[in-house]
Structure formats: C-alpha cells, structure tokens
Amino acid sequence: MSYGFRGRMIHVVTLLCLVLSCDVEKKETPQSSAVPTSTAASVKSDEGTAITTTTGVKMAAVPPGEFLMGNDSGEADERPPHTVKIDKFYIDVYEVTQQSYETLMGTNPSKHKDPQQPVEQLGWLAAIKYCNMRSLKEGLKPCYNLDTLACDFAANGYRLPTEAEWEYACRAGTTSEYSFAGGESKLAEAAWFDANANGRPHPVGQKPANAWGLYDMHGNVSEWCYDVYSENYYASSPRENPCNTGGGEERVLRGGAWNSAVDACRSSARWSETPGLADVCFGYDAYGFRCVKRAGA
C-alpha cells in the first residue's frame, strides 16, 4: 500500500517552506503503560549479547532464523506469504531520537520537538546520511555510496534494515497479526497510534518492548527500510536475506505511526514513499527510522 502520490506534490511543499516556518511543540514524557503478555517466540533472542555503541545507542542482537513473511489475509502487497531466512544482525532498541540525530547531523528536522521523541519529518536520503555519519563517528566503514545510493552489505557500519529484517525483528518469533497477545484489542497498551497518541509522536520506549527487546515496532513513527518498494515483490523474492534493489521510485516504510489506523500497525503491513519528500520543511511528520548493522561488525 503506497503513500507515494504525495511525492508528486514535493515542488509545492518546497515553495511553502520558503515562506512558512515549521511548527515547534513540547511535550512531557508520559508514564509507561502496563505490559501486555507477549506471545511465545519460536526463536529466542540472543540473551546477553545486546550492546551499547560508542555513540551511546542501545542495540539488540537479532538471532538467525526463518519466518513466514507476509500475510495471506492482508493487503495485496503482503501476498503471497513466503518463507525467508535471515542472518543474525543488530538493530537499534529504539527509534532514532531527535537528540541522537541532532548530535551527529547538527540539525533537527522534526515538527514535534522533544529530544527523546523519534526524529521525524525526514526522508529516506536523510536517514542513510545519518547511517553513514554514525559509522564514521565510530570509525566503521559506511555502508552507503551517496552518489549511487547503493548499499555495501559487507561493510561493518550502520544501514537501514531490509524490509525482511524489519518484519523478522518486529514479529520476534510470533506468527500472529501483532507481536503481542490480544491482537488489536490490546494495541493501545502496546503502541502509539491514532486512537491514543493525541495527534503527535511520543518519547521512545514508553510502551512495552516485544519479545526481543525492541520498542515502538507497532507505532509512534513509521520506519524507513532500504528496499525499493514493489507491490508484487513477494512473488519473486529470494529466500535468503532478500532485499529489493530493483527499479522503482519509492522506498519501503514499515510499522504503524502515531496517526495510523489499527490495520496499519500489523507486523506485515507495508507502505512506501518517494525518498526525498520528507526532507523538506513540511515533509511528513510520521516518518522515522532505526539502524541495523551486521553481526560480527
């Protein structure tokens, strides 16, 4: 399911930015909600192998394994469900915060200002530039060639997750619509979405983590993945570590956001957008991201 029609309005948005300023808001950190019981994971997380990077970002180890990607009863672009094998990798425990982004990049493009909230109102290109900067700051090899936008998956630096890695990490060994027990009836306890977010994102980590220790996978902001979006990609997706690098103008977004309906917060739900739209001042303020890096890097 694509948001891409907004990309055709980017030139209008850019003109607006020349004469208008971005909205700035402040919000106190809310109290955590009660933790719902998670469904049993068929694959256990790598206990004791979580790390904190030299730039102060917490990352969780995601174990290697197989899972059924997609949803036969979901949208057309979630079909057909197919078995995917994923290698071990590390992923940010939280969505990249405004504080982390501003410390490395020197700016904060977010509409809803709060250092502990996820950075938002930024596009895919800005996200991969952050990945490269974080890699350089830690003395690692950047993954992205910013001229060609190609990713070096063998590099030891940071990158956006592939779409398959993101869904695998979100599911955390579960096979249901959501990674927690109770389904949509418990979504308000597990995520920030349109029914409980009060029209804005919230500080990261205020809702319960999934079984692999990852927060805000079902809501708060939608997260950029590296893949080019294709509605029909699942029919030809390779079995091991798939990533769609083929033709197409839009990039994949995953996870529900503060303005998402219930159905958009499911583990298998897919979205897309043109890479540069949210880089302008009035870009979409429900887009964020988190980083991954290969195991052993």
C-alpha positions as a Markdown table, in Angstrom:
| # | Residue | x | y | z |
|---|---|---|---|---|
| 1 | Met | 0.0 | 0.0 | 0.0 |
| 2 | Ser | 1.6 | 3.2 | -1.1 |
| 3 | Tyr | 1.7 | 6.8 | 0.2 |
| 4 | Gly | 3.6 | 7.8 | -3.0 |
| 5 | Phe | 1.1 | 10.2 | -4.5 |
| 6 | Arg | 2.4 | 12.8 | -2.1 |
| 7 | Gly | 5.7 | 12.7 | -3.8 |
| 8 | Arg | 4.2 | 14.4 | -6.8 |
| 9 | Met | 3.5 | 17.4 | -4.6 |
| 10 | Ile | 7.0 | 17.9 | -3.4 |
| 11 | His | 7.7 | 21.0 | -5.5 |
| 12 | Val | 4.6 | 22.7 | -4.0 |
| 13 | Val | 5.7 | 21.8 | -0.5 |
| 14 | Thr | 9.2 | 23.1 | -1.1 |
| 15 | Leu | 7.8 | 26.5 | -2.1 |
| 16 | Leu | 5.7 | 26.6 | 1.0 |
| 17 | Cys | 8.8 | 26.1 | 3.1 |
| 18 | Leu | 10.4 | 29.3 | 1.7 |
| 19 | Val | 7.7 | 31.4 | 3.3 |
| 20 | Leu | 6.5 | 29.4 | 6.3 |
| 21 | Ser | 8.2 | 28.0 | 9.3 |
| 22 | Cys | 7.9 | 24.6 | 10.9 |
| 23 | Asp | 5.7 | 24.1 | 13.9 |
| 24 | Val | 7.5 | 23.6 | 17.2 |
| 25 | Glu | 5.9 | 21.8 | 20.1 |
| 26 | Lys | 7.0 | 20.5 | 23.5 |
| 27 | Lys | 5.6 | 17.5 | 25.4 |
| 28 | Glu | 6.4 | 16.0 | 28.7 |
| 29 | Thr | 7.3 | 12.3 | 28.9 |
| 30 | Pro | 4.2 | 10.2 | 29.6 |
| 31 | Gln | 4.2 | 7.3 | 32.1 |
| 32 | Ser | 4.7 | 3.8 | 30.8 |
| 33 | Ser | 1.6 | 1.6 | 30.2 |
| 34 | Ala | 1.0 | -1.8 | 31.7 |
| 35 | Val | 2.9 | -4.5 | 29.8 |
| 36 | Pro | 0.7 | -7.0 | 27.9 |
| 37 | Thr | 1.7 | -10.6 | 27.9 |
| 38 | Ser | 3.8 | -11.4 | 24.7 |
| 39 | Thr | 3.0 | -14.5 | 22.7 |
| 40 | Ala | 5.7 | -17.2 | 22.9 |
| 41 | Ala | 8.5 | -16.7 | 20.5 |
| 42 | Ser | 9.5 | -19.7 | 18.4 |
| 43 | Val | 13.1 | -18.3 | 18.2 |
| 44 | Lys | 14.7 | -16.9 | 21.3 |
| 45 | Ser | 16.7 | -13.7 | 21.3 |
| 46 | Asp | 20.4 | -13.8 | 21.9 |
| 47 | Glu | 20.3 | -13.1 | 25.7 |
| 48 | Gly | 23.4 | -11.3 | 26.9 |
| 49 | Thr | 24.5 | -10.1 | 23.5 |
| 50 | Ala | 22.8 | -6.7 | 23.5 |
| 51 | Ile | 25.3 | -3.9 | 23.0 |
| 52 | Thr | 25.7 | -0.1 | 23.6 |
| 53 | Thr | 27.6 | 1.5 | 20.8 |
| 54 | Thr | 30.3 | 4.1 | 21.3 |
| 55 | Thr | 27.9 | 6.8 | 20.2 |
| 56 | Gly | 25.6 | 5.7 | 23.1 |
| 57 | Val | 22.9 | 3.9 | 21.1 |
| 58 | Lys | 21.5 | 0.6 | 22.5 |
| 59 | Met | 21.2 | -2.3 | 20.0 |
| 60 | Ala | 19.7 | -5.7 | 20.4 |
| 61 | Ala | 21.1 | -8.9 | 18.8 |
| 62 | Val | 18.5 | -10.5 | 16.5 |
| 63 | Pro | 19.2 | -14.2 | 16.1 |
| 64 | Pro | 19.4 | -16.0 | 12.8 |
| 65 | Gly | 16.3 | -17.9 | 11.7 |
| 66 | Glu | 13.5 | -18.5 | 9.3 |
| 67 | Phe | 10.0 | -17.0 | 9.4 |
| 68 | Leu | 6.9 | -16.7 | 7.2 |
| 69 | Met | 6.9 | -13.2 | 5.8 |
| 70 | Gly | 3.7 | -11.6 | 4.6 |
| 71 | Asn | 0.0 | -12.2 | 5.3 |
| 72 | Asp | -2.4 | -14.1 | 3.1 |
| 73 | Ser | -5.3 | -12.2 | 4.6 |
| 74 | Gly | -3.7 | -8.8 | 4.4 |
| 75 | Glu | -3.4 | -6.3 | 1.6 |
| 76 | Ala | -2.5 | -7.4 | -1.9 |
| 77 | Asp | 1.2 | -6.3 | -1.5 |
| 78 | Glu | 1.5 | -8.6 | 1.6 |
| 79 | Arg | 1.0 | -11.7 | -0.6 |
| 80 | Pro | 2.0 | -14.4 | -1.1 |
| 81 | Pro | 3.3 | -15.3 | 2.3 |
| 82 | His | 6.8 | -16.8 | 1.8 |
| 83 | Thr | 9.5 | -18.4 | 3.9 |
| 84 | Val | 12.5 | -16.2 | 4.4 |
| 85 | Lys | 15.9 | -17.0 | 6.1 |
| 86 | Ile | 17.6 | -14.2 | 7.9 |
| 87 | Asp | 21.2 | -14.0 | 9.2 |
| 88 | Lys | 22.0 | -12.6 | 12.7 |
| 89 | Phe | 22.2 | -8.8 | 12.9 |
| 90 | Tyr | 22.0 | -6.0 | 15.4 |
| 91 | Ile | 19.2 | -3.5 | 15.5 |
| 92 | Asp | 18.5 | -0.3 | 17.4 |
| 93 | Val | 16.4 | -0.9 | 20.5 |
| 94 | Tyr | 14.6 | 2.4 | 20.0 |
| 95 | Glu | 13.7 | 4.5 | 17.0 |
| 96 | Val | 16.5 | 7.1 | 16.4 |
| 97 | Thr | 15.8 | 10.0 | 18.7 |
| 98 | Gln | 15.9 | 13.7 | 17.9 |
| 99 | Gln | 18.8 | 14.0 | 20.4 |
| 100 | Ser | 20.9 | 11.3 | 18.6 |
| 101 | Tyr | 20.1 | 12.8 | 15.2 |
| 102 | Glu | 21.0 | 16.3 | 16.1 |
| 103 | Thr | 24.2 | 15.4 | 17.9 |
| 104 | Leu | 25.5 | 13.7 | 14.7 |
| 105 | Met | 23.9 | 15.8 | 12.0 |
| 106 | Gly | 23.7 | 19.3 | 13.6 |
| 107 | Thr | 20.1 | 19.8 | 12.8 |
| 108 | Asn | 16.7 | 18.6 | 14.0 |
| 109 | Pro | 14.1 | 18.5 | 11.2 |
| 110 | Ser | 11.3 | 17.2 | 13.5 |
| 111 | Lys | 8.0 | 19.1 | 13.7 |
| 112 | His | 7.2 | 17.9 | 17.2 |
| 113 | Lys | 10.3 | 18.9 | 19.1 |
| 114 | Asp | 11.5 | 16.8 | 22.0 |
| 115 | Pro | 15.0 | 15.3 | 22.4 |
| 116 | Gln | 13.6 | 11.9 | 23.5 |
| 117 | Gln | 11.0 | 11.6 | 20.8 |
| 118 | Pro | 11.9 | 9.9 | 17.5 |
| 119 | Val | 13.3 | 12.2 | 14.9 |
| 120 | Glu | 10.6 | 12.7 | 12.2 |
| 121 | Gln | 9.8 | 14.8 | 9.2 |
| 122 | Leu | 12.8 | 13.4 | 7.3 |
| 123 | Gly | 13.2 | 11.4 | 4.2 |
| 124 | Trp | 15.0 | 8.2 | 3.2 |
| 125 | Leu | 18.0 | 10.2 | 1.9 |
| 126 | Ala | 18.4 | 11.9 | 5.3 |
| 127 | Ala | 18.2 | 8.6 | 7.1 |
| 128 | Ile | 21.0 | 7.0 | 5.1 |
| 129 | Lys | 23.2 | 10.0 | 5.6 |
| 130 | Tyr | 22.8 | 9.6 | 9.3 |
| 131 | Cys | 23.7 | 6.0 | 9.0 |
| 132 | Asn | 27.0 | 6.9 | 7.2 |
| 133 | Met | 27.7 | 9.7 | 9.8 |
| 134 | Arg | 27.2 | 7.3 | 12.7 |
| 135 | Ser | 29.5 | 4.8 | 11.0 |
| 136 | Leu | 32.2 | 7.4 | 10.5 |
| 137 | Lys | 31.9 | 8.7 | 14.1 |
| 138 | Glu | 32.6 | 5.2 | 15.3 |
| 139 | Gly | 35.4 | 4.5 | 12.9 |
| 140 | Leu | 33.4 | 2.0 | 10.9 |
| 141 | Lys | 33.1 | 1.6 | 7.1 |
| 142 | Pro | 30.0 | 3.4 | 5.9 |
| 143 | Cys | 27.5 | 1.2 | 4.0 |
| 144 | Tyr | 26.1 | 3.8 | 1.6 |
| 145 | Asn | 27.5 | 5.3 | -1.6 |
| 146 | Leu | 25.7 | 8.6 | -1.6 |
| 147 | Asp | 26.2 | 9.1 | -5.3 |
| 148 | Thr | 24.7 | 5.8 | -6.4 |
| 149 | Leu | 22.6 | 5.1 | -3.2 |
| 150 | Ala | 24.0 | 1.5 | -3.3 |
| 151 | Cys | 24.5 | -0.3 | -0.1 |
| 152 | Asp | 27.6 | -2.4 | 0.8 |
| 153 | Phe | 26.1 | -5.1 | 3.0 |
| 154 | Ala | 29.6 | -6.4 | 3.8 |
| 155 | Ala | 30.6 | -3.1 | 5.4 |
| 156 | Asn | 30.7 | -3.0 | 9.2 |
| 157 | Gly | 28.9 | 0.3 | 9.5 |
| 158 | Tyr | 25.3 | 1.2 | 10.0 |
| 159 | Arg | 22.4 | 1.0 | 7.5 |
| 160 | Leu | 18.7 | 0.9 | 7.3 |
| 161 | Pro | 17.1 | -2.6 | 7.8 |
| 162 | Thr | 15.9 | -4.5 | 4.8 |
| 163 | Glu | 12.2 | -5.0 | 4.7 |
| 164 | Ala | 12.6 | -8.6 | 5.6 |
| 165 | Glu | 14.9 | -7.9 | 8.6 |
| 166 | Trp | 12.4 | -5.3 | 9.9 |
| 167 | Glu | 9.4 | -7.7 | 9.8 |
| 168 | Tyr | 11.5 | -10.5 | 11.3 |
| 169 | Ala | 12.6 | -8.3 | 14.2 |
| 170 | Cys | 9.0 | -6.9 | 14.7 |
| 171 | Arg | 7.5 | -10.4 | 14.8 |
| 172 | Ala | 10.2 | -11.6 | 17.3 |
| 173 | Gly | 9.2 | -15.2 | 16.7 |
| 174 | Thr | 5.5 | -14.7 | 16.6 |
| 175 | Thr | 3.1 | -15.6 | 13.7 |
| 176 | Ser | 0.1 | -13.6 | 14.6 |
| 177 | Glu | -1.0 | -10.2 | 13.3 |
| 178 | Tyr | 0.8 | -8.4 | 16.1 |
| 179 | Ser | 3.8 | -9.5 | 18.2 |
| 180 | Phe | 1.8 | -9.3 | 21.5 |
| 181 | Ala | -1.1 | -11.3 | 22.9 |
| 182 | Gly | -4.6 | -10.0 | 22.5 |
| 183 | Gly | -4.3 | -8.6 | 19.0 |
| 184 | Glu | -5.9 | -5.3 | 18.1 |
| 185 | Ser | -7.9 | -5.2 | 21.3 |
| 186 | Lys | -4.6 | -4.7 | 23.2 |
| 187 | Leu | -3.0 | -2.3 | 20.7 |
| 188 | Ala | -3.5 | 0.8 | 22.9 |
| 189 | Glu | -1.4 | -0.9 | 25.6 |
| 190 | Ala | 1.4 | -1.8 | 23.1 |
| 191 | Ala | 1.7 | 1.1 | 20.7 |
| 192 | Trp | 1.0 | 4.8 | 19.9 |
| 193 | Phe | -1.5 | 5.1 | 17.1 |
| 194 | Asp | -4.3 | 7.3 | 16.0 |
| 195 | Ala | -6.7 | 6.3 | 18.9 |
| 196 | Asn | -4.4 | 7.1 | 21.7 |
| 197 | Ala | -1.5 | 9.3 | 20.5 |
| 198 | Asn | -3.3 | 12.6 | 20.7 |
| 199 | Gly | -2.2 | 13.7 | 17.3 |
| 200 | Arg | 1.6 | 13.5 | 17.9 |
| 201 | Pro | 4.5 | 11.1 | 18.4 |
| 202 | His | 5.7 | 10.3 | 21.9 |
| 203 | Pro | 9.1 | 9.7 | 23.6 |
| 204 | Val | 10.6 | 6.4 | 22.6 |
| 205 | Gly | 10.3 | 3.3 | 24.9 |
| 206 | Gln | 7.1 | 4.3 | 26.7 |
| 207 | Lys | 5.2 | 1.2 | 25.5 |
| 208 | Pro | 6.3 | -2.4 | 26.2 |
| 209 | Ala | 9.1 | -4.0 | 24.2 |
| 210 | Asn | 8.5 | -7.0 | 22.1 |
| 211 | Ala | 10.0 | -10.4 | 23.0 |
| 212 | Trp | 13.4 | -9.4 | 21.5 |
| 213 | Gly | 13.5 | -6.2 | 23.5 |
| 214 | Leu | 12.6 | -3.8 | 20.7 |
| 215 | Tyr | 10.3 | -0.8 | 21.4 |
| 216 | Asp | 7.7 | 1.0 | 19.2 |
| 217 | Met | 7.7 | -1.5 | 16.4 |
| 218 | His | 3.9 | -1.2 | 16.0 |
| 219 | Gly | 3.5 | 2.5 | 16.3 |
| 220 | Asn | 4.9 | 6.0 | 17.1 |
| 221 | Val | 6.6 | 6.7 | 13.7 |
| 222 | Ser | 6.7 | 4.6 | 10.5 |
| 223 | Glu | 10.3 | 3.5 | 9.8 |
| 224 | Trp | 12.3 | 3.7 | 6.6 |
| 225 | Cys | 13.7 | 0.5 | 5.2 |
| 226 | Tyr | 16.4 | 0.2 | 2.5 |
| 227 | Asp | 14.3 | -1.7 | -0.1 |
| 228 | Val | 12.8 | -0.2 | -3.2 |
| 229 | Tyr | 9.0 | -0.7 | -3.0 |
| 230 | Ser | 7.2 | -3.1 | -5.3 |
| 231 | Glu | 3.7 | -4.3 | -4.8 |
| 232 | Asn | 4.5 | -7.6 | -6.4 |
| 233 | Tyr | 8.0 | -8.2 | -5.0 |
| 234 | Tyr | 6.9 | -11.1 | -2.7 |
| 235 | Ala | 6.1 | -13.3 | -5.7 |
| 236 | Ser | 9.8 | -13.3 | -6.8 |
| 237 | Ser | 11.6 | -12.5 | -3.5 |
| 238 | Pro | 14.7 | -14.7 | -2.9 |
| 239 | Arg | 14.6 | -17.0 | 0.1 |
| 240 | Glu | 17.7 | -15.8 | 1.9 |
| 241 | Asn | 18.2 | -12.3 | 3.2 |
| 242 | Pro | 16.0 | -10.7 | 0.5 |
| 243 | Cys | 16.3 | -7.0 | -0.4 |
| 244 | Asn | 14.6 | -5.4 | -3.4 |
| 245 | Thr | 17.2 | -3.1 | -5.1 |
| 246 | Gly | 15.4 | -3.1 | -8.4 |
| 247 | Gly | 13.7 | -0.3 | -10.3 |
| 248 | Gly | 11.1 | 2.0 | -8.7 |
| 249 | Glu | 10.9 | 5.5 | -7.3 |
| 250 | Glu | 9.6 | 4.7 | -3.8 |
| 251 | Arg | 11.2 | 3.2 | -0.7 |
| 252 | Val | 9.6 | 0.9 | 1.8 |
| 253 | Leu | 8.2 | 2.1 | 5.2 |
| 254 | Arg | 7.3 | -0.3 | 7.9 |
| 255 | Gly | 5.4 | -0.1 | 11.3 |
| 256 | Gly | 2.4 | 1.9 | 12.4 |
| 257 | Ala | 2.7 | 5.6 | 13.4 |
| 258 | Trp | 1.0 | 8.0 | 15.7 |
| 259 | Asn | -1.6 | 8.7 | 13.1 |
| 260 | Ser | -2.1 | 5.1 | 11.8 |
| 261 | Ala | -5.3 | 3.1 | 11.9 |
| 262 | Val | -5.3 | -0.3 | 13.7 |
| 263 | Asp | -4.8 | -2.2 | 10.5 |
| 264 | Ala | -1.7 | -0.3 | 9.5 |
| 265 | Cys | 0.1 | -1.3 | 12.8 |
| 266 | Arg | 0.2 | -5.0 | 11.9 |
| 267 | Ser | 3.6 | -6.8 | 11.7 |
| 268 | Ser | 3.2 | -7.4 | 7.9 |
| 269 | Ala | 1.7 | -4.0 | 6.9 |
| 270 | Arg | 3.7 | -2.3 | 4.1 |
| 271 | Trp | 3.9 | 1.4 | 3.0 |
| 272 | Ser | 6.0 | 3.4 | 0.7 |
| 273 | Glu | 7.1 | 6.9 | -0.2 |
| 274 | Thr | 9.4 | 8.8 | -2.5 |
| 275 | Pro | 12.9 | 9.2 | -0.9 |
| 276 | Gly | 13.1 | 13.0 | -0.8 |
| 277 | Leu | 9.6 | 14.1 | 0.2 |
| 278 | Ala | 10.0 | 14.4 | 3.9 |
| 279 | Asp | 13.4 | 16.2 | 3.6 |
| 280 | Val | 11.6 | 19.5 | 3.0 |
| 281 | Cys | 10.2 | 21.6 | 5.8 |
| 282 | Phe | 6.6 | 20.3 | 5.6 |
| 283 | Gly | 7.5 | 16.7 | 5.0 |
| 284 | Tyr | 5.5 | 14.0 | 6.6 |
| 285 | Asp | 5.9 | 14.1 | 10.4 |
| 286 | Ala | 5.2 | 10.4 | 10.9 |
| 287 | Tyr | 8.3 | 9.1 | 9.2 |
| 288 | Gly | 11.4 | 8.0 | 11.2 |
| 289 | Phe | 13.8 | 5.1 | 11.3 |
| 290 | Arg | 16.2 | 2.9 | 13.2 |
| 291 | Cys | 19.6 | 1.4 | 12.2 |
| 292 | Val | 21.0 | -2.1 | 11.9 |
| 293 | Lys | 24.5 | -3.5 | 11.4 |
| 294 | Arg | 25.7 | -6.9 | 10.5 |
| 295 | Ala | 26.7 | -9.3 | 13.3 |
| 296 | Gly | 30.5 | -9.5 | 13.9 |
| 297 | Ala | 31.0 | -6.0 | 12.6 |
